[in-house]
Amino acid sequence: MRVLHLNNPAKVGWVLAQAQRRLGLEATVVLTHSRHWHHRYDVDLSSYDTSTLSGKYGVGRELLRLVQGCDLLHYHGAPVSQGYRDLLLWAVGLGKPVFLHHHGSEVRGRPYPWLASRLSRHRFVSTPDLLSWVPAAEWIPNPVLLEQLPRTAPPASERPLLVHAPTDREVKNTEAVLAAVAELRQRGVDFDFRLVENCTHQETVAALRQADIVVDWVNPRFGIYGVLSIEAMALGRPAVCTLSPGLYEESELPVIPASPAELAGVLQHLIAAPESRKRIGAAGRRFVLKHHHPGQIALRVLRAYREWA
């Protein structure tokens, strides 16, 4: 089976493609536009200037060739925007099943396009809140490359290190994180803080390895944990997020919930409790192995391919 992944938000397309190759599938990841969350790919079409007619023709020619050579299209991102409506129509016209995979802002809080439902055989979402916005979708938890995220102990230090690594300050509510850090300093709590921005993925993971505590999303608008939290848990680090009640099985999820108002208190408790951090970190690693293992995720996606293609 030849799978064409179009785009790679949060590295999901690339990680999934690697796991699919281990299952014997031919998986190709294509990048069509340059964005900070694209990390790895097989084919780069982002150099075409799509503001020109020749650029649009060049991208279209290459995409048509790639679609003709695949058995199914696994499309990550906006369903029928950014000029890709024609691509989905080509795929359907060529008899190629289309699977849409949504990762957040392209569908959250918006009416789902009728044409996207008509053109796609099946739809995946990467976080459970998106089930409210995408009809008849299946939640597929984000996979991570576990071989790049071995569980390690943080460096020995008397001052615990808090790390926050937003790709978008507004979405992650970084202002609430900075306010909590300032409040802790006013209370006289002894710790270090590092804000990680505008870095490569490798640099971000290196910062997570140095961390004792990782603060991810602190935004009640979303109430989810993201790839950064998954990577932190894989490394054995406690991850702190604002979680919507009832969205996850709280009895099993080791992510530490904290609203913006609660954040300073939750962090102060963690800073003072190294044994608790160690226990939560170990539980996080087990959770990732159970729910975010790329091999398991690839098998779930393959079952959907076979059922709906």
C-alpha positions in Angstrom: 0.0 0.0 0.0 1.4 3.4 -1.1 0.4 6.2 1.3 0.9 9.9 0.5 1.0 12.1 3.6 0.4 15.7 2.6 2.1 18.1 5.2 3.4 17.4 8.6 2.0 19.4 11.5 3.5 18.6 14.9 5.7 16.0 13.2 2.6 13.6 13.1 2.9 12.8 9.4 6.6 12.0 9.6 6.3 9.9 12.8 3.3 8.0 11.4 5.1 7.5 8.1 8.1 5.9 9.8 5.9 3.5 11.7 4.0 2.7 8.6 7.2 1.8 6.8 8.0 -0.6 9.5 4.7 -2.3 8.8 5.7 -2.7 5.1 3.7 0.3 3.7 5.3 2.7 1.2 4.8 6.1 3.0 5.8 9.5 1.6 5.6 12.8 3.4 5.2 15.9 1.1 5.7 19.5 2.3 3.7 22.1 0.3 4.3 25.2 2.3 7.0 26.3 4.8 5.8 26.5 8.4 7.7 26.2 11.7 5.9 23.0 12.6 7.1 21.1 9.6 10.2 19.2 10.7 10.8 16.2 8.4 9.6 15.3 4.9 10.5 13.3 1.8 9.4 15.8 -0.9 9.6 19.6 -0.5 7.3 21.7 -2.8 7.4 24.8 -0.6 10.0 26.5 -2.8 7.4 27.2 -5.5 6.0 30.7 -5.4 2.3 30.0 -5.5 1.5 33.7 -5.8 2.4 33.4 -9.4 0.7 31.4 -12.1 3.8 29.4 -12.9 4.3 28.5 -9.3 0.8 27.3 -8.9 1.2 25.2 -12.1 4.5 23.8 -10.8 3.0 22.7 -7.5 -0.1 21.4 -9.1 1.9 19.3 -11.6 4.0 17.7 -8.9 1.1 17.0 -6.6 -0.9 15.5 -9.5 2.1 13.2 -10.2 2.4 12.2 -6.6 -1.4 11.5 -6.2 -1.3 9.4 -9.4 1.4 7.3 -7.8 -0.2 6.6 -4.5 -3.0 4.2 -3.3 -4.5 6.7 -0.9 -4.1 10.3 0.2 -3.6 11.1 4.0 -4.1 14.8 4.1 -3.1 16.7 7.3 -4.6 20.2 7.9 -7.3 22.4 6.5 -10.0 20.4 4.7 -10.8 22.5 1.6 -8.8 25.7 2.0 -5.5 27.0 0.8 -6.1 26.0 -2.7 -6.2 22.2 -2.0 -9.8 21.7 -2.8 -8.7 20.8 -6.4 -6.2 18.3 -5.1 -8.9 16.4 -3.2 -11.1 16.5 -6.2 -8.2 15.1 -8.3 -7.7 12.3 -5.8 -11.3 11.4 -5.8 -11.5 11.6 -9.6 -8.5 9.3 -9.9 -10.2 6.8 -7.5 -7.8 7.5 -4.6 -9.4 7.3 -1.2 -8.9 10.5 0.8 -8.3 10.5 4.6 -8.4 13.8 6.4 -6.4 14.3 9.6 -7.2 17.5 11.6 -4.8 18.9 14.2 -6.5 22.0 15.7 -7.1 25.6 14.6 -8.1 24.7 11.0 -11.4 23.2 12.3 -11.8 24.2 16.0 -14.7 26.6 16.4 -15.7 26.5 12.8 -18.6 24.9 10.8 -17.2 21.8 9.1 -17.2 22.1 5.3 -19.8 20.0 3.6 -17.4 19.3 0.7 -14.8 17.9 3.1 -17.3 15.3 4.4 -18.3 14.4 0.9 -14.7 14.0 -0.5 -13.2 12.1 2.4 -13.6 8.4 3.2 -12.7 8.9 6.8 -11.5 11.6 9.2 -9.0 11.6 12.0 -8.5 14.2 14.8 -5.4 14.5 17.0 -7.1 15.7 20.2 -10.5 14.7 21.6 -11.9 18.2 21.7 -12.0 18.2 17.9 -14.6 15.4 17.9 -17.1 18.2 18.5 -16.1 20.0 15.3 -15.5 17.2 12.8 -18.4 14.9 12.0 -18.0 11.1 12.3 -14.3 11.5 13.1 -11.9 9.1 14.9 -9.6 10.3 17.6 -6.0 9.1 16.9 -3.6 10.2 19.7 -0.4 11.9 18.4 2.5 9.5 18.1 6.1 10.5 19.0 9.5 9.0 18.1 10.2 7.1 21.3 13.8 6.2 20.2 14.6 9.9 20.3 13.0 10.3 23.7 14.6 7.9 26.2 13.6 8.3 29.8 16.5 10.0 31.6 16.9 11.6 35.0 17.1 15.4 35.0 20.5 16.9 35.9 21.2 17.0 39.6 20.5 20.5 40.9 19.2 22.1 44.0 17.2 24.5 42.0 14.5 22.7 39.9 14.2 23.9 36.4 10.8 24.8 34.9 10.6 24.8 31.1 7.9 26.4 28.9 8.3 26.0 25.1 5.4 27.7 23.2 5.2 27.7 19.4 2.4 30.3 19.8 2.3 32.4 23.0 -1.4 33.2 22.6 -2.5 29.6 22.1 -0.3 28.3 25.0 -1.3 31.3 27.2 2.3 32.1 27.9 1.3 35.3 29.8 -0.3 33.1 32.5 2.9 31.1 32.7 5.0 34.2 33.1 2.6 35.6 35.7 2.9 32.3 37.7 6.7 32.5 37.5 6.6 36.1 38.8 4.3 35.1 41.6 6.5 32.2 42.7 9.5 34.6 42.8 7.6 37.0 44.9 6.8 34.1 47.3 10.6 33.4 47.5 10.4 30.0 45.9 13.9 28.9 44.8 13.8 27.6 41.2 15.0 28.3 37.6 12.9 29.1 34.6 13.6 28.8 30.9 11.4 30.1 28.1 12.2 28.2 24.9 11.2 29.9 21.7 12.2 30.0 18.0 14.3 26.8 18.3 14.6 23.7 16.3 12.9 20.6 17.5 16.2 19.1 18.6 17.0 22.2 20.7 13.5 22.0 22.3 14.0 18.3 23.2 17.4 19.1 24.6 15.7 21.8 26.8 13.1 19.2 28.0 15.9 16.9 29.0 17.3 19.6 31.3 13.9 20.3 32.8 12.5 19.1 36.1 8.9 20.3 35.3 7.4 21.2 31.9 4.5 23.6 31.5 2.6 23.2 28.2 -0.9 24.5 27.4 -2.4 26.7 30.2 -5.4 27.8 28.1 -9.0 27.0 29.2 -10.2 27.7 25.7 -8.7 24.4 24.6 -8.2 22.2 27.7 -5.9 19.7 26.0 -2.4 18.4 26.3 -0.2 18.6 23.2 2.9 17.0 21.6 5.2 18.9 24.0 3.5 17.3 26.9 3.8 13.8 25.3 7.5 14.3 24.7 8.0 15.6 28.2 6.2 12.5 29.6 8.2 10.2 27.3 11.4 11.7 28.9 10.0 11.1 32.4 9.2 14.7 33.1 6.0 15.9 34.8 3.8 17.9 32.4 1.4 20.6 33.5 -1.6 21.7 31.4 -5.1 23.2 31.8 -7.4 20.3 31.0 -11.1 20.4 30.3 -13.1 18.2 32.8 -14.3 15.0 31.3 -12.3 15.3 28.1 -9.8 12.6 29.2 -9.9 9.6 31.5 -8.4 11.6 34.4 -7.9 8.4 36.5 -5.1 7.3 34.1 -3.8 10.5 32.6 -0.6 11.6 34.5 -0.7 15.2 33.1 -1.0 17.5 36.1 -4.0 19.7 35.7 -3.8 23.4 36.6 -5.9 26.4 35.6 -4.2 29.7 35.1 -5.3 30.8 38.6 -4.0 27.5 40.1 -0.7 27.3 38.2 1.5 29.0 40.8 0.3 26.8 43.6 0.6 23.6 41.6 4.1 24.5 40.5 5.2 25.5 44.0 4.0 22.0 45.3 6.0 20.3 42.5 9.1 22.3 43.1 9.1 21.2 46.7 8.4 17.5 46.0 11.2 15.8 44.1 9.9 12.3 44.9 6.5 13.2 43.6 8.1 14.5 40.4 9.9 11.2 39.9 6.8 9.2 40.5 4.7 11.3 38.1 7.5 11.2 35.5 7.6 7.4 35.6 3.8 7.2 35.2 4.1 9.6 32.2 6.5 7.4 30.4 4.2 4.3 30.9 1.3 6.4 29.6 3.1 7.4 26.5 4.2 3.8 25.8 0.6 2.7 26.1 -1.3 5.5 24.3 1.2 7.3 22.0 3.5 4.5 20.7 3.9 5.0 17.0 3.6 1.3 16.2 0.2 1.1 17.9 -1.0 4.3 16.3 0.1 3.1 12.8 -1.9 -0.2 13.3 -5.0 1.8 14.2 -4.6 4.0 11.2 -4.0 0.9 9.0 -7.2 -0.7 10.2 -9.1 2.5 9.3 -7.5 2.5 5.8 -8.6 -1.1 5.2 -12.1 -0.5 6.6 -12.8 2.7 4.7 -10.6 2.6 1.5 
